[in-house]
C-alpha cells in the first residue's frame, strides 16, 4: 500500500496571488478526483507534486511512503506518471518516437519499452497512428498520446491533469475504464472540472476553491450535503461553485 502525504502546501504567484493555501491531504491506493473550476489551483497542485513547480519557501512538504520527495528525488520520480494539461508535443516527431523518448527518460530497456508501447497504444486506440507525425494529430489524439506516455514504466503514482479534454464520448469511456482498472493497485489523481469523468470511478473526491481544500470524502457522504435538488455530485459542484 503506497501513501502520498501533502502537508500544508503553499504557493504564491507574486505578492497577491495565493494559488495554494495550506493544502493538506493523504492519498493511499485508489482513484481520487480533484474537482474545481479553472483557476482553482488544481494544475498548480499537480505541478508541485510532480516537482515541475516549487512551493513557497517553507511552503509545506510532500512525503512518499513516509519519506520527503525532495530527499527521494529520482527514486520518487521513477514511481511517477504525469500527464500535463498542456499539449506541448513535438510536431515533427511520430508518436512512436515520442513514446520511445519518454521510455528512455524513464530508463526502460529497449525490449521492455517496445512491449509496453505496443500494449499501451492499443489500449488508448492509437495503434494505427503510431508512426504518424504528431503535428497532424487532433486534440483528442494528442491527449491519448500523453496518457500513454504517463503510463509507461508502470508507475505507482499516476497524475492526470484534465485527461479527457478533447476526447469524444467513446474515447472518454475507454479512458475512464482503463483508469478504473489501474486504480486498484495504484494511487491515481485526476484533476478535472468535468464531474462525470470521475463520479463513477473515484474512491474519494476533493473540492478545491481559490487554492483551498474546501471539502473531501466519498461520493455518498458528499452528496448528502446537497441542499437543493437531487443529491448528485453535479449539484454539489453547483452548490460550491455555481457552475458546471
C-alpha positions as CSV (number, residue, x, y, z in Angstrom):
1,X,0.0,0.0,0.0
2,X,1.5,3.3,-1.1
3,X,1.0,6.6,0.6
4,X,1.4,10.2,-0.6
5,X,1.1,12.9,2.1
6,X,0.8,16.6,1.5
7,X,1.4,18.8,4.5
8,X,0.4,22.5,4.4
9,X,1.4,23.2,0.8
10,X,1.5,26.9,-0.1
11,X,2.2,28.6,-3.4
12,X,2.2,32.3,-4.2
13,X,2.5,33.8,-7.7
14,X,3.9,37.3,-6.9
15,X,2.7,39.0,-3.8
16,X,-1.0,38.9,-4.5
17,X,-2.0,35.6,-6.0
18,X,-2.1,32.8,-3.3
19,X,-2.6,29.8,-5.6
20,X,-2.5,27.2,-2.8
21,X,-3.3,27.8,0.8
22,X,-2.2,25.2,3.5
23,X,-3.3,22.3,1.3
24,X,-3.1,19.1,3.2
25,X,-4.3,15.6,2.3
26,X,-3.2,11.9,2.4
27,X,-3.7,9.7,-0.6
28,X,-3.5,5.9,-0.5
29,X,-4.1,3.3,-3.2
30,X,-7.2,4.2,-5.3
31,X,-8.6,6.9,-7.6
32,X,-9.1,10.5,-6.4
33,X,-10.9,13.2,-8.3
34,X,-9.7,16.7,-7.8
35,X,-12.6,19.0,-8.7
36,X,-12.8,22.7,-9.2
37,X,-13.2,25.4,-11.8
38,X,-10.4,26.8,-13.9
39,X,-8.1,28.8,-11.8
40,X,-8.9,26.9,-8.6
41,X,-5.3,25.7,-8.1
42,X,-5.6,22.2,-9.5
43,X,-2.8,22.4,-12.0
44,X,-0.6,24.2,-9.5
45,X,-1.0,21.4,-7.1
46,X,-0.3,18.8,-9.8
47,X,2.9,20.5,-10.8
48,X,4.1,20.8,-7.3
49,X,3.5,17.1,-6.6
50,X,5.4,16.2,-9.7
51,X,8.3,18.6,-8.9
52,X,7.7,20.6,-12.0
53,X,7.0,23.6,-9.8
54,X,8.4,24.5,-6.4
55,X,6.1,25.5,-3.5
56,X,6.9,28.6,-1.5
57,X,10.0,28.6,0.7
58,X,8.9,26.8,3.8
59,X,5.7,26.2,2.0
60,X,5.0,22.7,3.2
61,X,6.3,19.2,2.5
62,X,5.4,16.1,0.4
63,X,6.1,12.6,1.6
64,X,6.1,9.4,-0.5
65,X,5.8,6.4,1.8
66,X,6.9,8.4,4.8
67,X,10.0,10.0,3.2
68,X,10.1,13.5,1.8
69,X,10.1,13.5,-2.0
70,X,12.9,16.1,-2.1
71,X,15.1,13.5,-0.4
72,X,14.0,10.7,-2.6
73,X,14.5,12.7,-5.8
74,X,14.9,10.3,-8.8
75,X,13.6,7.4,-6.7
76,X,10.3,9.2,-6.4
77,X,10.2,10.3,-10.0
78,X,10.7,6.8,-11.2
79,X,7.4,5.9,-9.4
80,X,5.5,8.8,-11.1
81,X,3.5,9.0,-14.3
82,X,2.3,12.5,-15.2
83,X,0.0,13.8,-17.9
84,X,0.1,17.6,-18.0
85,X,-2.8,19.7,-19.2
86,X,-0.7,21.5,-21.9
87,X,-0.4,19.6,-25.2
88,X,3.2,20.7,-25.9
89,X,4.2,17.9,-28.2
90,X,6.9,17.8,-31.0
91,X,5.0,18.2,-34.2
92,X,7.7,16.7,-36.4
93,X,8.1,13.6,-34.2
94,X,6.0,10.5,-34.6
95,X,4.0,9.1,-31.7
96,X,6.3,6.1,-31.7
97,X,9.5,8.2,-31.5
98,X,8.0,10.3,-28.7
99,X,7.0,7.3,-26.6
100,X,10.4,5.8,-27.1
101,X,11.9,9.1,-25.9
102,X,9.7,9.1,-22.8
103,X,10.6,5.4,-22.2
104,X,14.3,6.3,-22.3
105,X,13.8,9.1,-19.8
106,X,12.1,6.5,-17.5
107,X,15.2,4.3,-18.0
108,X,13.3,1.4,-19.7
109,X,15.4,-1.0,-21.7
110,X,14.5,-1.3,-25.4
111,X,12.7,-4.6,-25.2
112,X,10.6,-3.5,-22.3
113,X,9.8,-0.2,-24.0
114,X,8.8,-1.9,-27.2
115,X,6.4,-4.3,-25.5
116,X,4.9,-1.6,-23.2
117,X,4.4,0.9,-26.1
118,X,2.6,-1.6,-28.3
119,X,0.3,-2.6,-25.4
120,X,-0.5,0.9,-24.2
121,X,-1.2,2.4,-27.6
122,X,-3.6,-0.4,-28.3
123,X,-5.5,0.4,-25.0
124,X,-5.8,4.1,-26.0
125,X,-6.6,3.2,-29.6
126,X,-3.5,4.8,-31.2
127,X,-2.0,1.7,-32.9
128,X,-2.9,2.9,-36.4
129,X,-1.4,6.3,-35.8
130,X,1.8,5.2,-34.0
131,X,4.1,6.0,-36.9
132,X,2.4,9.3,-37.9
133,X,3.8,12.7,-37.0
134,X,2.0,14.3,-34.1
135,X,1.7,17.7,-35.9
136,X,-1.2,16.2,-37.7
137,X,-2.9,14.8,-34.6
138,X,-6.3,16.1,-33.4
139,X,-6.6,17.4,-29.8
140,X,-8.0,14.0,-28.7
141,X,-5.2,12.1,-30.3
142,X,-2.6,14.3,-28.5
143,X,-4.5,13.6,-25.2
144,X,-4.3,9.9,-25.8
145,X,-0.6,10.1,-26.6
146,X,0.1,12.0,-23.4
147,X,-1.9,9.4,-21.4
148,X,0.1,6.6,-23.0
149,X,3.3,8.4,-22.0
150,X,2.2,8.8,-18.4
151,X,1.5,5.0,-18.2
152,X,4.9,3.9,-19.4
153,X,7.1,2.2,-16.8
154,X,4.1,1.0,-14.8
155,X,4.3,3.9,-12.2
156,X,2.8,3.6,-8.7
157,X,1.6,7.2,-8.7
158,X,-0.3,8.5,-11.7
159,X,-1.4,12.1,-12.0
160,X,-3.7,13.1,-14.9
161,X,-4.5,16.8,-15.5
162,X,-7.7,17.1,-17.5
163,X,-7.2,13.7,-19.2
164,X,-10.4,13.7,-21.2
165,X,-10.2,17.2,-22.7
166,X,-10.8,16.9,-26.5
167,X,-12.0,13.3,-26.4
168,X,-15.2,12.2,-27.9
169,X,-17.7,10.3,-25.7
170,X,-16.5,6.9,-26.8
171,X,-12.9,7.7,-26.0
172,X,-13.8,9.2,-22.7
173,X,-15.4,5.9,-21.7
174,X,-12.4,3.9,-22.8
175,X,-10.0,6.1,-20.8
176,X,-12.3,6.1,-17.8
177,X,-12.5,2.3,-17.8
178,X,-8.7,2.0,-18.2
179,X,-8.1,4.3,-15.3
180,X,-10.6,2.4,-13.2
181,X,-8.7,-0.9,-13.8
182,X,-5.4,0.7,-13.0
183,X,-6.6,2.3,-9.8
184,X,-7.0,-0.9,-7.9
185,X,-3.3,-1.1,-7.0
186,X,-2.0,2.4,-7.6
187,X,-2.6,6.0,-6.5
188,X,-4.3,7.9,-9.3
189,X,-5.2,11.6,-9.0
190,X,-7.4,13.0,-11.7
191,X,-7.7,16.8,-11.9
192,X,-10.8,17.9,-13.8
193,X,-13.8,20.2,-13.8
194,X,-15.9,17.6,-15.6
195,X,-17.9,15.8,-12.8
196,X,-18.9,12.8,-15.0
197,X,-15.3,11.9,-15.6
198,X,-14.8,10.7,-12.1
199,X,-18.1,10.3,-10.3
200,X,-18.4,6.5,-11.1
201,X,-14.7,5.5,-10.5
202,X,-13.3,7.7,-7.7
203,X,-12.6,6.4,-4.2
204,X,-12.8,10.0,-2.9
205,X,-13.4,13.5,-4.3
206,X,-11.5,16.6,-3.3
207,X,-13.1,20.0,-3.9
208,X,-10.6,22.9,-4.3
209,X,-11.6,26.6,-4.4
210,X,-9.2,29.5,-4.6
211,X,-6.3,27.2,-3.6
212,X,-8.0,25.8,-0.5
213,X,-9.4,22.3,0.1
214,X,-13.0,23.1,0.9
215,X,-14.3,19.5,1.2
216,X,-13.4,15.9,0.6
217,X,-14.8,12.4,1.1
218,X,-16.6,9.5,-0.5
219,X,-19.3,10.4,-3.0
220,X,-22.2,9.1,-1.0
221,X,-21.1,11.2,2.0
222,X,-20.5,14.3,-0.1
223,X,-23.9,14.1,-1.9
224,X,-25.7,14.1,1.4
225,X,-24.6,17.7,1.7
226,X,-26.6,18.8,-1.3
227,X,-29.1,21.4,0.0
228,X,-31.3,21.9,-3.1
229,X,-32.4,19.4,-5.7
230,X,-31.3,15.8,-6.3
231,X,-28.4,14.6,-4.2
232,X,-25.8,14.3,-7.0
233,X,-22.2,15.3,-7.3
234,X,-23.0,17.8,-10.0
235,X,-25.5,19.6,-7.8
236,X,-22.9,19.7,-5.0
237,X,-20.4,21.2,-7.5
238,X,-23.0,23.8,-8.4
239,X,-23.6,24.5,-4.7
240,X,-19.9,25.1,-4.2
241,X,-19.0,26.9,-7.4
242,X,-22.2,28.0,-9.1
243,X,-21.2,26.4,-12.5
244,X,-20.6,23.2,-14.3
